[in-house]
Amino acid sequence: MTASSTPMGRLLQRARLREAGVTAVLVLVIAVLAVLGLAIGKASVSPSEVFSAVTGRADAMTRFVILELRMPRMITALLAGACLGLSGALLQSVLRNPLASPDIIGVTNSASAAGVVGLIVFGFSGLTLTGVVLVGTLAATAALYLLSWRRAAHQLVIVGIGISALCTCVVSYVFTRSDIRDAQDALVWINGSLGRAGWDTALTLAVCAAVLLPAALSYGRRLAVLELGDDPAAALGVKVDRTRTVLIGLAAALAAAAVAVVGPLPFIALVSAPIARRVTGTGSLALLPSALIGAALLLASDLIAQFAVPGVVLPAGVVTGVVGAPYLLWLLVRPGNRPV
């Protein structure tokens, strides 16, 4: 009798097939949203012209509009959404808490604080700003983890809320002490916007994503063992504390990379994993779908932000906040989902 002929083997095979089907659909949805993002705007082009521009057969003006103005924004949204979606999935799985997303436990706010200090106080940008945000976020995450060491998961969320409040105070203080022009630039960034995305931001995020996304997806396979409990996981040879620390560090780094480029976009990390688990019917195995859903959500949110109100380009963070806030309220009031 082969493993695939047992009831458990057949169940696992069906789960993998369903996840593969969902992944294929999500890739198709992302492709459609990406083409829309490249095609529509003040200078609208057809999908065939988008293909011609990408393959180098379009005229110079069309190539400029698509490759220089719209392509960097689309790539930035795609990568930032994927990083945030995967970050939320890792944290929620490791801590077994539906509220354990970078938005709630202070990871995003610590990245915001580091970014505002870097932008306004030191005038950093590009890779330097990304490095500062990464270092600041990982330091705040380390403090969060140490303060909640060997305590219940909900206590980590509570400590995270405290760190988040502290980081918000830092941001407010820096704003009150800064020049109005510097504060205006930082305010656009802190609201979560793709309006300033260019090839420099896209390439910066691509470098971070090329390292962090594969590492998180590969190391995240141990989540299935961790979900059995600490003692069974240790009995199976998993170093529980080290694995949990690495996964939380990867989640923080993913969120920091996204925030450093596009600002603190709310709720993408919070909602991506629950949606992925619902559509795939799996638990910690839904890491790749979570990343793809995050990418699709941010691409769709950016399109809505650009074109929902004629003549007004909203920050993408406004749209994600409008969508995510009702979900958070529902999560808090639904009895079966109470995290603490």
Secondary structure, 3 states (H helix, E strand, C coil): CCHHHCHHHHHHHHHHHHHHHHHHHHHHHHHHHHHHHHHCCCCCCCHHHHHHHHCCCCCHHHHHHHHHHHHHHHHHHHHHHHHHHHHHHHHHHHHCCCCCCCCCCCHHHHHHHHHHHHHHHCCCCHHHHHHHHHHHHHHHHHHHHHHCCCCCHHHHHHHHHHHHHHHHHHHHHHHHCCCHHHHHHHHHHHCCCCCCCCHHHHHHHHHHHHHHHHHHHHHHHHHHHHCCCHHHHHHCCCCHHHHHHHHHHHHHHHHHHHHHHHCCCCCHHHHHHHHHHHHHCCCCCCHHHHHHHHHHHHHHHHHHHHHCECCECCCHHHHHHHHHHHHHHHHHHCHHHCCC
